[in-house]
Amino acid sequence: MRCCHRHASESAPADPHPFSLPGATEHYAAERPVRAEHVRLELDLDFDQRRLSGLCTTRISAVRPVSHVTFDAVDLDVSQALVDGRPVRFSNSGAHVRVELPAPLDTGRACEVTLHYACRPRRGLYFWGPDAGYPDRPRQAWTQGQDIDARAWFPSLDTPAQKATSEVIATFPAEMTALSNGVFVSDRTDGGRRTQHYRMEQPHAPYLVTLAVGEFEEATDSAGTVPLRYLFPRGRREDALRCVGRTPEMVRVFQEVTGEPFPWSGYAQVFLTEFILGGMENTTATSLTDAVLHDARAQPDYNAEPLISHELAHQWFGDLLTCRDWPHGWLNEGFATWCEVLWKERADNLDEADQHRITQLEGYLSEVRERYARPIVARRFHAPMDVFDRHLYEKGGLVLHELRRRLGDALFFRALRHYVARHRHGAVETVDLARAFEEATGHNLDGFFDQYVFAPGHPELKVEVRYEAEDARLRLKVRQTQRTDAGIPTFRLPLDVVVTVDGADVFHRLEVTEAEHSFLLPCPTAPTQVRVDPRRDVLGTVDVDKAVGLWLEELRAAPEPRARTEAATALGKQGGFRAVEALGDALADARLFWGTRAACAKSLGRLRTPEARTRLLAALGTGHPRVRRAVVAALGEFRRDAEVTARLRALVEGGDASYFVEAEAARSYGRLRAPDALAVLEAATTRPSFQDVIAVGAMDGLAESQDPAAFPVAVARTAYGQPRVLRRAATQAVAKLAEVAGRGREAVDLLAELLRDPLFRVQMGVFEAGRTLGDRRLIAALEGTPLEDPRARRAARETVRALREGEPQAREVAALREEVDTLKEQTRGLREWLERLTLKPPTAPAPAAPRGTGRAKSAVKSAAKKQAPRGRPGKRR
C-alpha cells in the first residue's frame, strides 16, 4: 500500500503565488524499456574551440522486446551509430537520438550501442579560460549534470533511476590533469596531449558522471581505508585544507550514522573556477566552487563545512540511494541538508547545530512568505530544476529533524540504518522511506508524510501562557492559525514545554491535534520560566504571548541558548527600560552563546533608544567577530547620531580584524546616510577581501545611502571584469538608486543587457534587481531573452509575474517602513523614560525626557497606550 499523495495541482483555491507557473506540466519517471549496464566515454577536449568530440558506448539490456533505443542528446552532432560494432540507421531530433536496432532485442538480451558525436556544449560541460575582463582566470573544463544536463555533453538514458557502471577516457592539453569517477586506471602523454582513464565499478546515475580538467595542485589523506584526494588551484593549499581538513572525521560520522561503510573506492574533492553551484556530489568526485577557499583572516567568521558535509553526505543519500525521479529529490537534498546539522552536532556542539538549523528554517519560511508554499513532492513544473528550492533542501532537512524528535534517537537511527541497508544501490521514492521506518519502528507514518511532504505549508502556532494562581495551574492555549483553504492541513504535532517552578524544571510534551487546544498544567506556585519549544524544534512558526517577566528570566537563566535567543528577540519587540537593561547585560556577557548575544544586539538596534545605543557602543569592541558584526549592524539604526557616525566611519576607514565586521560597518554607514557616505564607501568598494565581502558591504551601503551621486558608481561596478560578487551587489544597488537618481530608463537598459552576461550569478542578480526596481518596461527583455539555465528561466517567469501584479516598489516600502520606525522609536523612547521614572525612588530627581519625545508626545499618545506593556508581550518566531 502506498502513501496517499496530494499534488500542488490538487490544492483547492489557488494560492496567489502558486508554485506551478502557467504552461507547467505533470512530470513522472521516464519509461525504461531498456536498462543501461555500462557507459564508456572516450572524449577529446579542444579548449581553443571549446569543442568536445568523442564516442559514447552504452551496453543495454532489454526489459521488454525492443526494436530501437532512444537516447537523450541535446544539441549533439551525431555522425555515426553502431550496434555491436556494425553501422545502423539513426535519427537525431536535436533533443533525442533514436537508434534502430538491426534486429529486435528480446527480453533479457544485451547489446552495445556506440555513438560518434561532437558538440560545443551550452550546458552540462563548461569551458573556461582567461579573457579581457578576467585575464587571470585559469583554463578549466568541468561538467555539471544535475538535473538533466548529462544529455548536453554525452548521449545518455538521462533519468536518475538508470544506474550503470561507467568509464571516462579523456584527452586534453598535457599540462593539465583530470578527475573523474571511480578508480584511476591509466595516464599517458603523447606530444602535447595527455590521456587519463578512470573507471567506475559500481552503478550510479548518469547525472553523477563527471569530468574536471585543469591545472591543479593535490593533497591526499585517508579516512580509515578510504583514500581521499583534494585538488585545488595552484598556491591555495592552506586555504583548501581549511575547507576540507575535517573530511576524514565526517566520513567516520556518516559511516556510523548510516551503518554503511563508505560505499565507493575513494573520495575526491576538486575546487573549480566559475562553478555554477556551491557543490555537486558526483560519485567519488565532488565538485566545489573555488569561491569557498578562504584565508586565515576569514576563518573565525566563515566555515565551508556545511557545504563539505552536505556534498559528502550525498555519497550515501543521492549516490548510493538515488531518488527515482526528481519530484522525490528531497530524498537526496533533504537528507544532505539534515546531515549539515548532524555534522555540527557531532563535531561542534548542539548549540551550533541548533543555530544552523534555525538558519535553515528561516530560509524555508522566507520562501513561503516571498514566493510560494508547495508540497515537497510536487510534479507540476516546467523543468525538474524548478523543484530545487528551499522546500526540497531546507524543508526536507527539517522534516527529518521533526521525524527524529518524534521517534527519539534510538528508533530514528535504527530506522535510518534499515532504510540505507534495504535500498543501497537502488532508486527510492518517499514511500520507501516511510515503509522502511515503519518496519524498523512499528510506527505508521503515513499521516506524518501526508502532512509534511505531500501537503504544502507548516503549522503556525499562537501560544498564550497564563498562570491561574487561584487554581494553582498554568493554562496554555494553543491555536493553529495557518490558512487551510489552499491544501494546508491542520497539523498533529508534539509541542514541548519546560516550566520552572521553585528552581526546578518540569518537562511537558503537549500533543496538539486540533485547530485549538487549552492545556492545564499543575503549577503550585507562579513559574519563573515557561519555555515553549525551548530548542525551537517545531517545523513552523510559534508566536508566544506571555508575561514580560518570564522573557526576562529566560534571557537571564534559561539553560538552552536557543531559548535565551528567542527571549532576546521577544524583548526587542517589547521594549522598555528593563528589556534594554537585560539585553545589554546579556550582550556584554562573553560566557553566553554568540547567537544569543547577536540576537541581543539586533534587538537593541530595533529598539533604538538612548540606553540601547549606549549599550551597543560599549559592545563595539567585543571579541567574538560574529557578535561584533551584529553590534555594527545594529548601530546602523541610529541615524543623525554624531558619535555613532564617527565610530562607524573610523571602523570603515581603519578596518577590523574581521572582513565581515568591516563589511557590515560599511553597510551600516550607508544606512546612517552620513553626508560623506559616498566618498567613504566608494573607496571601500576597491578593497580586496574574501569573496569581496568588504566591497559588497560598501556597495550595499551606497544603495542604502540613497545618494543620487552613487548611481553612476554602482553602474560602473556592474561592468564585466569587476569582481564577480561585487557585480551582483552593484546590480541590486542600481535598482535601489534608480528612482532617487531619476535614472529609471537607464537602469532598465542595464538590467536587460546583464541578462545576457556570461556569468550565471550576475545573470541571476538581474531578477532580484528587477523586482526591486519594479519597472514594467523590463518585462519585454525578461520575456525576449533566451536563457539557458532552467533556474534563470524560472526566475524570469516569477519576476515577470511580480512586475505584472504590481508588487510595491522597494522605495515605497522603504519610505513607509521609515515612517513607522520613527514612530516606534519615539514611542519606545517615551516608554523607557516613563518606566525609568516609575522605578526611581520618590526622592530622586526625575530623569530627563528622551530627545524627540516632547514634540512627539501628542502624536504617539494613542500609540503608546496601545503598546503599553500589559505584562504579556507578543512573540513571533
N, C-alpha and C positions, 0 to 999 in steps of 0.2 A: 504494500500500500504506500502511496506517495503522499508527501506533504501537500496540503491544499495551497494552491497558487492564487495570488491576486496580482495582476499586472497593472502598471500605471494606466494603461488604456481602459481598465475596467473600473477605475475610481469614479464615483458619482460626482457631483458637479465639478466642472472644470476648474482647476487651480488657475488663478490669474497669471501665474508664471509656471506653466506646465513643463515638465522635463522633455516631453515629446514635442518637437517643433513641427510646423507644417511640412508635409512631404515625408515624414519618417515612416518606416515600415517595420513590421514584425521580423525579428531575426531568430532563426533556430539553427541548431548544429547542422553542418553540411552532411549530406549523404556520403556513405563510404562504401561504394561497390567494390573498391579495392583497398588493400592495406599497403601502406609504404613499409618496407622492411629495412632498406638501406639506401642512403643518398650519398653519392660520391661527386664532389665538385672539384673540377680542375680549372683553375682560374688564372688569368693573366691580367695584371693591373697596369694600365697606361696612365700615369699621373699627368703627363703633359696634356693629353686629350681628355682626361677624366673619363676614361672609357674602360669597360670591363668586357672581356671576352672569355668564353670557356665552354666546357662540356659539363652537363649535369646528367648523371646516370642514376636512375631510380629503379631499384628492384621492387616489384609489386607482386602481391598475390591476390587472387580473385576471391571475394566474399560470395559473389554470385557470378554466373556466366556473364562475361562482358566481351564486347567486340571493339571497344575503343576506351581510351583513358584520357581524361581532361585534366590538364594541369593549370593551376593559377599562374599567370605570367603577364605582368603589367609592363607594357612598353618594352618588351624584349624582342629583339630581331632574331628570330629563329631561322637558321639556314638549312638545317637538316634534322631529320628524326630517324632513329634506328631502333628496332626491336630485336634484341639478342644479336646485335651486330649487323642486321640487314636493314637497308633503307625502306621506309614505309611512307605512306601518304599522311599529311597532317594539314591542319588549317589553323590560322592564327588570327584571332579577333582583336588583338591588342590588349585584351584582358585575360584571355584563356587560349591555351593551345590544345587542340584536340588531335590526338594521335590515333590513327586507325591501325588496329592490330592485324597482322597478316592472316590470323585465324582466331576464332573465338577462344577466349581463355576460360577454361572450366573452373568451377569452384575448387579452391584449394591449390590450383596450379599457379606457378610464378613465371615471371619474365623480367628482363631488364630493358628499360626504355631510356635511350640516350638522346639528348637534345643539344645540338650545337647552337650557341647563341652569342649575341653581343648586345651591349646597351651602354648608354650614357645615363645612369640611373638618376632619377629625380627624388626618389625615396629609397629607403632600405639600405643603400650603400652610399656613403658620402665621401667625396674627395675634398681635402683642404690643403692650403698652402699659402705662402706669403703673397701679398698684393700691395698696391699702392697705399691702401688705407692701413694695413696691418703687416708691415714688412717683416716683422719678427715672428709671424705665425709659422709654426712648424708644418712640414708636409706630413700629412697623415691620410689614411683611408680607414674608415670603420663602418660597421653595419649596425643597424637597429631595426629588428624585425617585428617587435610588438607594435600594434596588434596583428595587422595583416599586411606587413610590409616585406616579409620574406619574399613574396611573389614579385617584388620590384627589383630583386637582384639575382634570383635564380628560380627556374620553373619548379613549382612545388605543389603538393597537396596541402594547401596552407590553411589548416584548421588545427586547433590545439590537440585534438584527440589523435591526430595522425602521427604517432610516435614511431621513430625509426632510428637505427644507428646511422652514423654519418662519418664522412671523412672529407677534409678540405686540403687540397694541394694548391698552394698559391705561389705565383711568381711575381716578383716586384723588384725595384732597384736594390742593388747589392748592399748599399749602406744601411738599409732598413732591416727590421725584423718583424715577425708576425706572431700573432696569438690567435689560436682557435680552440675549439672544444676538444677535450679528451687528452690523450697521451701524445707526446711529441715522437714522431716516427723517424723523420729524416730531414737533412739540411744539406743542400748543395749549392754551389755558386758556379756560374758559367759566364765568364766575362763580367759584364756589368749587371747581370741579373742573378737573383737569388731565388731558390725554390724551397719552401718548407712544407712539410706534410704532417698533419695532425689527424688522429683517428679517435672517434668517439665510439666506445664499445658497448654502450648501453643506450637503449632507445630514449629519445627526447623529441619534443615538439619542434616543428620547423621554425617557429618564431624565435627559438633559442639557439639556432645555428648562428655562429658569429665568425667574423674575421676582423682583426685590427692590425694595421700595418703602419709602422713609423719608426723613428729613431728614439729608442728608449734606453734608459738605464734599468737595471734589475737588481732586486734584493730577494733573498729566499729565507724561508723559515719553515717550521713544521708545527702541526698540532697532533701530537702523538705520531701515528704512522702516516698522517695526511700531509703530503708535501704542499707548501704554499709558495706562490710567486707573486711579486709585486713589481709592476712595470710602470715607469713614471718618466716625465721629461728630464732631460739631462740637467744636472745641478740641483735637483729638488729632492734628493734622498731623505734628508731630515724632515722636510715638510711632508713627504709621503708617509714616512713612518709614524709621524704624529697622527695621521688619519687611520692607518691600518695596523698599528702596533699591537692592538689587543685582539686581533683576529684569532690567534690560537685559543685564547680564553673563550671567545664567542663560539668557536666550533665545539669546544667541550660542553658549554652550557646547552647549546641546541641539540647536541647528541643526547645529553641526559634528559632533556625535556621531552624529546620526541621518542626516546627509546630506540632510535635508529642511528647506527654509526654513520659518519659522513658517507653519503651514498655513491660518491664518484671517485675517480682515480686521483684527483688532486684538485686544488683550487687556486685560481689566479685572479688578480685584480689589476686592471690597467687604467691609467688616468689619460683621458683623451681631450684634445682641444675642440672647442665648439660643440661638445656633445649636447644633443637637444633635450636630454633628460638629466635628472640628477644621477641616475644609475640604471643599469639594465642587467638582469640576473642571468645572462647566457650560461648554459650549463657548463660548469667548471671554470668559466672565464667571464667574470663580471666586468662590465664597462662602467667607468665612473667619470664624471666631469672633472677636468683639472681645476675648475674654479674652487673646489673644496680644499686644495692644497694650501696650507696656512703656516705662517711663521710663528716663532715663539711669542711674539707680542700679541697675536690673536688668540693664542691658546686659552687664556683664562676666560675669554668670552665665548669662544666658538669651539664646537665639538662636532666632528664629522661622524661620530659613532652611530647616531641614529640612521644615517644613510648606509654605513658599512654593515651594521647589524641587519638592517632591512634587506639588503641585497643578498647577504649570506643566508638569511632565513629562507629566502626563495629557493635555495638549493634543495630544501625539503618541500616547502609549500609553494608550488608553482612548477618546479622542475621534476621532482620525484612524484609528487601528486599534482596533477595539472587539471585545471578546470576543463570540463568537457567542451564548453563553448563560452563566449565572452560574457553573456549575461550572468554567469556564475563566477565571474572573475574575482569576486571578493574572497573566494577560497584561496586565491593566490595572494592578492594585495592586502586583504583584511588581516590574514594571518601574519604577513610580513610586518605590517604596521603594528600589530599587537606585540610582535617579537621585539620591536624597538623598546617598548615599555618594559617587557620582561627582562631584556638585557640591562636596562638601567637599574631595575630592581635587584638583579643578581650581582651586577658589577659595582654599582654605586650604593644606593640605598632606596628605601621605599619612598622617602620624601622626594627625591629626584624623579623617581618613576611616576609618582602622582602628579608632579609638576608637568612632566612631559605629556602625560595622558590628558590633563586638563587643556593643554595647548591643542591637542588633537580634538577634544570635544569642542573647543571654541571654534576651530576651523570648520568642523561639520555644521555647527549651529549657524555660523556666518553664511555658509552656502544655502541653508534653508531660508534665512532671512533675505538674502540678496538675490538668490537665483530660483531655487525650487526645492520641494521635498518630493522624493520619489522612493519607491521600493528599492532596496538594494538589488534585488533580482528584477530587472526590467528588460523587456525585449523590444520595445518600440523606440527606434533611434535611426539616425542616418548612417552612422559608421560606428563600428564597435568601440573606437576610441572615445565616443561620447560618454560611455559609462565609466571612464577612468577619471573619476571625480572624487570629491570628499565623502561621498556616500560609500563608494567602493573601498576606499582606503580607510579614512578615519572612522566612519561609522562602522565599517566592517570590523576594525580592530576593537572598537568599543563594544560591539555585540559580543565578541569573545570575552572581554573583561566582564560584561554583565553575566554571561553564562558561568564564568568561573566563580563569581561571588555567590551565585545561587547554589551551585553544586558543592562549593568548597574545594580546596586544593586537592585533597586526596582523590575524590571522584573525578574532578576535572582532568587532572593529569593522567589518571588511569585511562580515561576515555580518549584523551588526545593520543596516547600511545597506541591504543587499539585502532583508532582511525588511520594513523600512519601505517601501521603494520598491515592492515587489511587492504589498503589501496595503494601501496607503494608501486611505482611504475605504472599507475593507472590514470584514468581520466575520471574526474569526480564532479558531481552536482551537489547542491545543498542537501538534498535528501540523503545522500551518502554520509554526510557529516551527522545529520540528525539520527540516522539509524545506527551508526557506529556508537554515538554517545548513548543512545537508548540501550543498546546491547551491553555496554560496559557499566551503566549506572542503574538500569531499571527505571529511569525516568522517561516518561513520554514527553518529548519536547516539541511536538507539533504546534501547540499553541504559542510557545516562545518564538519559534521561527516564523509563524504566521504574523505575529505582532511586529517583530523587529527586522525581518528580512523581506517578507513578501508584501508588507504594507508600508506606506510612507509614514514619515513623521516620528514623533517621540512623545513621551509623557511630559506635560507641562504642569508642574505641581505648585499649588499655593498651599502653604502650611501655616496655620495660625496657632500659636502657642500661648496658652493661658493657664496660669496657676489659680486654682479654686481653693482658697485656704479653708473655707468653711467645710468643705468635703475632703480636705487633705488629699487632693488629687490634681493631676496635670491633664489638661484637655488639649489634645492635638486634633485640629480639624484639617483634613487633607482633601483638597479638591483638584480634580484634573480639569484643566481649562483649555486644553487643545481643541481645535475645531475637529469635529468628527463627521463633517458633511462632505469631505473630499477623500474618503477612504482611510483616514487616520483612525485607529481603534481607540477604545477605552482600554487602557493597559492593566494588566495584572502584574504587580511587581512588589518586591520587598523594599521597605524603607527603614533604614537603620537609624535609631535614635539613642543617644547616650545622655542620661540625666545624672547630674552631680548633686548629691544631697549630703550635707554634713561631711564634705570632703571625699566621699566615696562615689565611684562611677557605677551606674546600673545600666546595662545594655538591654535594649528592646529592639526586636525586629517586627515591624508592623507589616501586615500583609494588606496591601492596597489592591482591591479587586473591583471597586465601583467608581463611578464618577465623583462621589463624595462620601467621606468617612469621618466619623468622630471617634477618636481613641481616648480612653480614660485610663491613665496610669496612676497607680497608687504612689503618693508622694507625701510623707508625713510632715515635712517642713518645706518651705519655699526653696526651690532649686537655685543653685548659683550658676549652673550651666545647663543648657538644653541644646546639645549638638545634633542637629538634624543632618543626616548623611555626612558624618564627620570627615570622611576622606573624599567626599564629592564623587561617589561611585555611580550615582544614577545616570543612566544614559538619557539625558533630557535636561530640562530646566527645573530649578527648585527655588521658589520665592518664599522666604520665611519671614513671617511677621511676629516679632517677639519683643520683649522689654529691652530697652537700651542697656540696662544693667547686665543682662545676660551676654550681650555682644561685648561689652567692656571686659567682663570677667573672662570670656573665651579668648579675646585677644591677649589678655594678660597671662592666662594659665592653661589653655587647652593643650592636651598632650599631642594632638595631631597638628602638625604645621598647616595642613590644608584647612582645618577648622579655624585656626588663627587668621589665615589669609582671607577666608570668607568673612570673618568678623571685621577685618580691616576694610574690606570693600563695603560692607554694610554701614560701618561708621562713617565712611566717606560720603555716603548718601544722606546719613542722618545729620551730621554736623553738630555744632555746639562745642562749648569750651572743654567739657570732659572728653569728647571724642578726639579733639585736636591734641589734648594732653596725652591721651592713651596712644594715639597714633605716633606722636612724636617720640614718646618713650620707647615704643616698640621699634621704631626706625633706628633709634640710636643704640639698640641692644645688639651687639655683634654676635651674641650667642644664638640668636634666632635664625631660622632658616632664611636664606636670601630671598626666596619667593615671597615670604610674608613681609619682609622689610620693604621689598619693592612695591608690594601692594599698599603698604602704609604711605610710601612716598606718593604714589599715584592718587590716593585718597586725599592727602594733604593738598596736592595740586588742584584737585577737583574742588576742595572747599575754598581755597583762595582767600583765606582770612589773614590778617597781620600775624597772628600767632603761628599759623601754618607756614607762612613764609619764613618766619624766624627759625622754625624747626628744620625746614628744608635747607636753608643756608648753613645751619650748623652741621648738617649731614653731608655737605658737599665734599668733604674730604674723607668720607668713609672708605675703608679699604677694599671692600668687595666691589669689583667693577660692575657687576650687574645691578647691585643696589645703587651705586653711584650713577649709573646710567638712568635709572628710574628717577633719581633725585633731579638730575639735569633735565629730564623730560618734564617733570612736574613744575620746575621753575619757569618753563615756557608759558605757563598760565598767567604769569604776573606781569602784564603789560604796564607800561608807564611807571615802572619801579626802577629808579636810578641805580640802586645797589645791585639788584638782580641783573640789570642790563650790563653793568660794569663787570660783574663776576663772570657772566657767560661770555662776554666779549674776550676777557682775559683767557678763558678756557679755550675758545675757538682759536685765538691767535697764538697762545702759548702752548697748546696741545695738552695731551693727557697720556698716561702710560697705556691706556686702552684706546684702540682705534674706535671702538664702538661708543665710548663716552664722548670722545672728541666729535664723532659724527652726530650724536644726539645733541651736543651743545650747539652745533651749527643749525640743526633743525629747530631747536628751541629759540635760538637767537632770531631766526626769521619770524617765528611766531610772535616775538616781542614787538616786531615792526619798528625796530630802532632806526633812527634817521640814517645811520651809516651801514645798515644791513647789507646793501648791495656791494659796497666796497669790501667789507669784511668777508662776506660769503663767496663772492666771485673769486677771491684769492684762494679760498679753501677748495674750490672745485678743481684745482690743479694739483692738489696734494695727494701723493700716492699712498695707498693703504690696501690692506687685504680686501679683496672684492670691491675695491674703490668705495668702501663704506663712508669714508670722510667726504669724498666728493659728492656722493649720493645724498648724504645728510645736508651738505651745503646747498645742493640743488633743491632738495625738499624745502629747506629754509627759504630760499629765494621765492619759491612758489607761495609759501605761507606769508611772505612779507607783503605780497600784493602791491609791489612797486612796479609801475608800468615799465620802468627802465630795465627791469630784469628780464623782460620778454626776449629781446634780441640775444641776451646771454644764454637763455635756455635754448633758443633756436640753434645757436652756434654749437652747443654741446650735443645736439642730436645728429651731427654730421658723421658720415661714415669715416672711420679712422679714430674717432673719440673712443674712450674706454667703453666697453660694451654695456656694462651695468649702468654706467652714467648716462648713456644714450637713452635707455628706457626711462630713467628718472626724469631726464630732461624732456622727454616726450610728454610725460604727465604734467610737468611744470608749464609747458607751453599751453596745455589745455586750461590750467588753473589761472594763468595770467592773461589769456587772450581777451577776456571781457574788459578787465581794468585797463588794458593797453589799447583797446579798440582795434584789435588785430584778428578778429574772428575769421575773416576770409583767408588770411594768411595761415592761420592755424589749421583750417580745413585742408588747404592745399598741401601743407607739410605732412599732415597725417595721411592723406591719400598717397603721397609719394612714399612714405615709410611703409605702407602696406606691401610694397614690392622689395623691401630691404632683404638682402641675402641672409641676414642673421635672424634666426627664428625668434629669439627672445625680444629683439627690438620690434619685430612684426607683432608679437603678442601684446606688447605695450600699447600699441595703437588702439586696441579695443577698449582697454581701461580708460585711456585718454579720451576716446570718442564719447564714452558715456559721461565723463566729467565735463567735456565741452558742451554736450547737449545740443549740437548744431545739426539739424536735419540735412543740411547740404552735404554732409559726409555720406549719406545713405547711398548715393549713386556710386561712389568709389567702393564702398563696402560690398555692394551687390555686383559690381562690374569687374573687380579684381580677381583673377584666378588665384586661388590659394591651394598650395599643395598639401599642407598638413591638415588632417581632419580636425585637430584641435583648433586651428585657426579658422576653419570653415564654421565650426560650431560657435566660436566666439563672435565671428562676424554676424551670424544669424541672430544671436542674442543681443548684440549691440544695435542692430537694425530694429529689432523689436522694441528695445528700450527707447530709441530715438523716436519711433513712430508713436509709441504710447505717451510720449512727452514726459519722461521722468524729470523730476525737478533738477534744474541745473545746479551744479555744485555751489556757484556763487550765491544762489538764493537760499540754499540750505545753510551755508556758512553764515550769511547775514542774519538769518533767523536764530541760528544757534548762538551767535554773538550777543544778540539782544537778550535771549533767555539766560545766558551765562552771566551777563551783567546784573540782571535782576536777582539771580541766585546768589551772586557774590554779595550784593548789598543785603539781601535777606540773611545770609549766614553771618555776615559781619555783625548785623544788628542782634541776631540771636546769641552769638558768642558774647557780645557786650552785655546783653541782658542776663545771660547765665552767670557770667563772672560777677556782675553786680549782685545777683541773688546770693552767690556763695561768699561774698565779702562779709566780715563781721560788721555789726552796726556802727562801730566807732571808726571804721576805716573809711578813708575818702573814696568816693565813687570813682571808678576808672573812667578815663576819657572815652567818649564815643568814638568808634572807628571812623576813619576818614570816609566821607561819601555817604554815610548813613543818615546824616542830618537832613540833607535835602531829599533823601530817598524815603524818609520815614512814612510820609503820607502815601507815597506811591506803592510802598511794599507792605503797608499795614495789613491789608486783607490777605496778601500772600503769606505774611508772617504768621497770621492766625491759622491759615490752612496748614502751614508747615510746622507749626509749633509742636514740640515733642509731646506725645501722649504716652510716652513710655514704651511704645512698640513700633519702632521704625520698620518700614518695609525693606525687604532684602531680595534683590534679583540675582539669581545665579545664572 
